[in-house]
Amino acid sequence: MIEWLTMESWSPYIVGAGIGVLIWTAFLFSDRPLGCSTAYAKSAGMVESALSRKKSEQMPYYQKVTPTVDWQWTLIIGLIIGAFLSAYLSGTFTVLIVPPVFAEAFGTNAILRSAVALAGGLLLGLGARWAGGCTSGHGISGTLQLSLASWVAAICFFAGGIIRSWSDLWIFVHLIGGHRMAYERLRSHTTAQIILGPISGLFSGFFSRKGG
């Protein structure tokens, strides 16, 4: 068992099955799907409330999605802890500002890397709100519930990723010359829910980290 936990990665089939069972238990004990993007919106709402509560309460989105610490918010805490445990137990944990793949294509400029990461995060957040969910909310939990919107979103995730990968390949090969990088890219009780959130996130982060 210890050797299995300390493996750098697991079979994607085992990880997929583990995440599937995790979603069952999340619905069983919390009646909530796994999803992350709404928690970030709630965090922004908490900051907004701290700065101007009246303005925050008038916003239609925060009237619908209350910016409070709940199961989903604490899920993010569990995700971080689970991913850390997975990396730590396998001996692969390290702190990197500029990942090797990025460095090979664009250099080791930490400011550039941070700016690209920030821009990517903004686009991810914008897309997730427009779509009403992220890859985990739609691609895993939504498809499990046979939601038509989630199935359409999941198909678009893959289609968009494939198109983007091929366009990146063309750009890198013809304009930047980052061949290696291009090929790499191709490859209901409040207290109880606050406790269950990080536990679900822990397993989700652990499985996701093990699955790469």
C-alpha positions in Angstrom: 0.0 0.0 0.0 2.8 2.4 0.9 4.6 1.7 -2.3 1.4 2.4 -4.3 0.9 5.7 -2.5 4.4 6.8 -3.2 4.3 6.0 -7.0 4.8 9.1 -9.1 1.7 8.4 -11.2 -1.1 5.9 -11.5 -2.9 4.4 -14.4 -5.4 6.9 -15.8 -8.0 4.2 -15.7 -7.6 3.8 -12.0 -7.6 7.6 -11.5 -10.7 7.9 -13.6 -12.5 5.2 -11.6 -11.4 6.9 -8.3 -12.8 10.2 -9.4 -16.0 8.6 -10.4 -16.4 7.0 -7.0 -15.5 10.3 -5.4 -18.3 12.1 -7.2 -20.8 9.4 -6.1 -19.8 9.9 -2.4 -19.9 13.7 -2.8 -23.5 13.5 -4.0 -24.3 10.9 -1.4 -23.0 12.9 1.6 -23.3 16.5 0.4 -25.6 16.5 -2.6 -23.1 18.7 -4.4 -21.1 18.2 -7.6 -17.3 18.6 -7.8 -16.6 22.0 -9.3 -14.1 24.8 -8.6 -14.9 28.0 -10.6 -17.8 29.1 -8.5 -15.6 29.1 -5.4 -13.3 31.7 -7.0 -16.3 33.9 -7.9 -17.4 33.6 -4.2 -13.9 34.6 -3.1 -14.1 37.7 -5.3 -17.5 38.4 -3.8 -16.1 38.2 -0.2 -13.5 40.7 -1.1 -16.2 42.9 -2.7 -18.3 42.6 0.4 -15.4 43.6 2.6 -14.8 46.7 0.5 -18.4 47.6 -0.2 -21.1 45.3 1.2 -23.9 47.4 -0.1 -22.6 47.3 -3.7 -22.0 43.6 -3.5 -25.5 42.9 -2.2 -27.0 44.7 -5.2 -25.1 42.6 -7.7 -27.5 40.1 -9.3 -24.9 37.3 -9.4 -24.1 37.5 -5.7 -27.9 37.6 -4.9 -28.0 34.2 -6.6 -24.6 32.9 -5.5 -24.0 34.0 -1.9 -20.3 34.8 -1.3 -19.7 32.7 1.8 -17.4 29.9 3.0 -19.2 26.7 2.3 -18.6 23.1 1.0 -17.5 24.2 -2.4 -15.2 26.9 -1.1 -13.4 24.5 1.3 -13.2 22.0 -1.6 -10.4 24.2 -3.0 -8.5 23.9 0.3 -8.7 20.2 0.1 -7.6 20.2 -3.5 -4.4 22.0 -2.6 -3.7 19.7 0.3 -4.4 16.5 -1.7 -2.2 17.6 -4.6 0.6 18.5 -2.1 0.3 15.1 -0.4 0.5 13.3 -3.7 3.6 15.2 -4.8 5.3 15.0 -1.4 4.7 11.2 -1.0 6.1 10.5 -4.4 9.1 12.7 -3.9 8.3 15.0 -6.8 7.3 18.1 -4.9 9.3 21.2 -5.9 8.7 24.9 -6.2 9.0 26.3 -9.7 8.4 29.8 -11.0 9.3 28.9 -14.6 8.5 25.3 -15.6 11.1 23.6 -17.9 8.7 23.3 -20.9 8.0 27.1 -20.7 11.7 27.9 -20.3 12.7 25.9 -23.3 10.3 27.8 -25.6 10.3 31.3 -24.1 13.2 31.6 -21.7 13.5 31.8 -17.9 12.0 35.3 -17.4 9.8 34.9 -14.3 7.9 38.2 -15.0 6.9 36.9 -18.5 5.9 33.6 -17.0 3.8 35.2 -14.3 2.1 37.5 -16.8 1.2 34.6 -19.1 -0.1 32.6 -16.1 -2.2 35.6 -15.0 -3.6 36.2 -18.5 -4.4 32.5 -18.8 -6.2 32.5 -15.4 -8.3 35.5 -16.4 -9.4 33.8 -19.6 -10.1 30.5 -17.7 -12.3 32.4 -15.2 -14.1 34.4 -17.9 -14.8 31.2 -19.9 -15.9 29.3 -16.9 -18.5 32.0 -15.9 -19.8 32.3 -19.4 -20.2 28.5 -19.7 -21.7 28.3 -16.2 -19.0 25.9 -15.0 -15.4 24.7 -15.4 -13.9 21.4 -16.8 -14.6 19.6 -13.5 -18.1 21.1 -13.0 -19.2 20.3 -16.6 -16.8 17.7 -17.8 -17.0 15.4 -14.8 -20.0 16.2 -12.5 -22.3 17.5 -15.3 -21.8 14.7 -17.7 -22.3 12.2 -14.9 -25.8 13.7 -14.4 -26.4 13.5 -18.1 -26.8 17.3 -18.4 -27.1 18.2 -22.1 -25.3 21.6 -21.5 -22.4 19.8 -19.8 -22.1 17.2 -22.6 -22.0 20.1 -25.1 -19.4 21.9 -23.0 -17.3 18.8 -22.6 -17.3 18.2 -26.4 -16.3 21.8 -26.9 -13.5 21.4 -24.3 -11.9 18.7 -26.4 -12.6 20.2 -29.8 -11.2 23.6 -28.7 -8.2 21.9 -27.1 -7.4 20.0 -30.3 -7.8 23.0 -32.5 -5.8 25.2 -30.2 -3.0 22.6 -30.0 -2.7 22.3 -33.8 -2.7 26.1 -34.2 0.0 26.4 -31.5 2.0 23.7 -33.4 1.8 25.8 -36.6 2.7 29.0 -34.7 5.6 27.5 -32.8 7.1 25.6 -35.8 6.8 28.5 -38.3 7.1 31.6 -36.1 8.8 30.7 -32.8 10.5 27.4 -33.4 9.5 25.9 -30.1 9.2 22.4 -31.5 9.5 20.5 -28.2 7.0 22.7 -26.5 4.5 22.3 -29.4 4.7 18.5 -29.2 4.3 18.6 -25.4 1.1 20.6 -25.7 -0.3 18.0 -28.1 0.1 15.2 -25.5 -26.8 20.9 3.9 -25.3 21.3 7.4 -23.0 24.2 7.0 -20.3 23.0 9.4 -20.4 19.5 8.1 -20.1 20.8 4.5 -17.2 22.9 5.4 -15.5 19.8 6.8 -16.5 17.6 3.9 -15.4 20.1 1.3 -11.7 19.9 2.0 -12.0 16.1 2.4 -13.5 15.8 -1.1 -11.0 18.3 -2.4 -8.1 16.3 -0.8 -9.1 13.1 -2.6 -9.8 15.0 -5.8 -6.4 16.8 -5.7 -4.6 13.6 -4.8 -6.3 11.7 -7.7 -5.8 14.5 -10.1 -2.1 14.9 -9.1 -1.6 11.1 -9.4 -3.3 11.2 -12.8 -1.0 14.0 -14.0 
